[in-house]
Amino acid sequence: MLGRHFLMGSNSVGKQMAIRWHHLLFSMNTNQLAEGLRQLQELSEGDYHQPLETVLSDPNEKKAFERIGRLIGVSLKQPFATPRPIRSLEDSRTRSHRGWELQVDSFQRSGIQHTWQYQTLDAIRREAGFDSVEQLARDAHYERGFFSYLARSAHKYICGDPAIRKEMEKHVKAAKRAGFSTKHLTPEVLVQAGGLGLGAYLVAHIPVFGFVGAPVVAGFVLVLYSIGSDAFCKYIDDRFDSDDRTA
């Protein structure tokens, strides 16, 4: 279950993370951040029939967090799932027009283990004590469940480490001073607000971010810029208290 105790990773996992961190720190650039943003925008249009700016600018801050978080979860689940239309918006907590049906046979597909999604889930399942990535995916099930496991892993650092949390807030305040606004969301605006620097900091200080792809980095930057680390921590705490992972 989602609330089970996360275990410490093995030395071999730590070495893999260190290698991956080095790669991302020196290869993450403006084009990659822009591509991550583009992929989230594409998912937002496909799932919500709304631009990403509209989703992020919702006056209900928690609702905006849940919807962007779910899109991050979709990007993580995507290689293992098939999109299916949802008949009624009332059937979706986040008012998505489509869901992503898990295909368990996809975990045996040739080359799947080389995707960033599989490697990210493998790192999480080692933390969480699952026997396989497939077992973790079955437990996560919904897109919001995938995001919840990822957020849980990041939560220990963003929320549990005072030094990291303080640095997060510095980035958020700097973005606000630079005039960051979700109403005018472009790669140039994100970079001008320091998004690349925050993304690199996340990769360097949060172990699971040593495996994630550009949509996850871009998504977390947007979440932190939009609501700040205090609200992020509160909403994640609330989610795990309720164990709510529905679509």
N, C-alpha and C positions, 0 to 999 in steps of 0.2 A: 504494500500500500504506500501511498504518497508520503505518509508521515513517518515511515520507518527510518531508523537511525542511519545516517550516512557514514560509511566506513572510510578510513584513510586509505589513499591509493598506495600501490606498491612502488618500490624504487624504480622498476622498469617503466611504469606509467609516468613517474616524475621525469625520467630522462626523455621519454617521448614528448612530454609537454614542453620541456626546456628547448628541445630541437624545434618544435612547432612554434613556440614563442619567438625564437630567433628569426625564423622564416617570415612570420607575419609582421614582426616589427620592422623589418627591412624591406618587405614587399608591399605592405599596405600603403596605398597612395590615394591621391584624389580620385583617380579613375575607378579604383576598386570601391571606395566609399560611395561614389556616384552610382556604380552598378548595383550595390546593395540597396540603395535608396530606390533605384529604378525597379528592382524586383519586388520590393515592398509595395510600391505604387501599383504595379501590375496586379499583385495579389489583392490589393484593396479594391481595385476596379472589378476584378473577377468575383470576389466573395461578397463584398458589400455594395457593389454598384455605386461606389462613392470614391472621390479622390482621397488620397491619403491625408491631404490637408484638412478635409472636412472631418475625417475620423479623429484626427489629433486635436482639432479645434472645438470638439464637443464641450459645451459648458459643464457637463457632468464629468468631472475629472476621472472618477473611478471607471466610468463607462468607457472613456477614451483609452484608459490604461488596459482594460480588459480586451478591447478590440485590437489594439496594436499588439498586445501580448499574444493574442491568438494568431495574428499574422506571422509573428516570429515563430510560433509553434508550427504553423503550416510550412514555413520554409524548412524547418527541421524534419518534418514528417514527409514532405513531398515525394522523395524517391521511393517511399514504401507505401504509397497510397494512390488511390484513384479518385478524382473529383466527382461528386454526385450532387445533383440539384436537391435542395431542401424545399419541399412543397409549400411550407408555410413559415413565414418569419417568426411566428409564435413558437415554432419548434426549436428556435435557436436563441440562446441567451444573448448572443452578440449580434443577432439579426443578420446573420450571414445567409446569402442566397445559395450557398453550396457547402457541403461537408466533404471531408476527405476520408474515404473508406480504406482502412488498413488492409494491405495485401500481405499476409504473412509469408507467402512463398517468395516475396521479393527479397527476403534476407538471404536466400540461397543463390540469388542471381549473380552471374559472373561479374566481377569488378565492383560490386556494391560496397565491399569493405574499404575501398579506396576513396569513397566519397567523404566529404567533410561531415555530412550528416551522420553517417555510420560511425565515424571516428569520435564524433562528439557524444553520441549515445553510448558508445563503448566506454568512454571516460566516465560518464554519469553512472552507468550501470555498475562500474567498479566501486564508485563511491557509495552507491545505494545498496550494494550487496546482492544484486541480481546475478543469476547464473549465465545469462545471455542477453544480447541486445534485443532479441525477439521477445524475451520475457518482459523486459522493461517496456518495450513498445506496446505489448498487450495490456500492461498495467496502466500505462499513460492513456492509451486508447484514443481519446479525443485530442484535437489540436491544442486546446487549452491545457490538457494534461501534459503534452510534450513541452509546452512553454513552462508549465509549473515545475517540472523536474529541472529544466535548465535554470529557471529563476531561483529555485531552491539552492542549487549549487553555487550560483553567484551571490546569493543572499548572505552566505557565511562571511563573505569578504566585504561586500558593499555595506552591509548592515552590522556585521560583527567586528570589523576592524576599524577602530576610531580614526586611525591615520588615513586609511583608504576613504572612509566616509567624508572626512574633512577635505580631502583632495577632490572628491566628486563634487562637493558643494562649491569649491573654488572654480571648477570648470563650468558649473551651472551658472554661477554669478557672472563669470566672464562672458558667457554666451548672451546673457541678458543685457550686459553693458554693450555688447557688440550689436544689439538690436535683433537678436534671433526671434523669429515669429513663425509659428506653424501655419499661419495664413498665407505665407509667401515661401513655400518650401521648394527650394531648388538645391542642387549639389553645391552651387556657388555660395548660397546662403549658409548651408551647413558647414562648409569649409571655413568661410569667413568667421563663423561663430566659434571656431576652434574644434569642430567635430572630429577632425583627423587626430588631433592631439588627445582628445578624450578617448577615442577608439583605441589608440596605441596604448594609452594608460590601462584601459580595461584588459587588453591582451597581455600586458606585462604583469598585471597584479592579480588576475583572477584565473586560476588554473584551467578551468574548462574552456575559457576563451582562447586557449592555445590551439583549439581544434575547430572552432566555429568558422562559418563562412561570412562573407560580407553582409548579407541581409541581417544576420544576428547582431553584428557590430553596429550597423546603421540603426537598427531597431532600438537597441539599448541606448544609444546616443540620443535618439529622438525621445524616448521615454524619460530619460534623466533630464534632458533639457526642458521637457514639457511640464513635468510634475515635481522634479527634484528627488533627491535620495530619501528624504524623510517620508514622503508619500509613497515612494516605491516600496520601502521597507514595511510601512503600515499595511499596504494592500497585499503584499506577499504574506505577511503574518496572518491577516484576515483569511486569506485563501487557504492556508494550511490548517487554520483552526476549523474551517468548514469542510476541508477536503473536497472542494468543488472543482470538478474538471470537465463539466459538460461543455458542449459546443457553443 
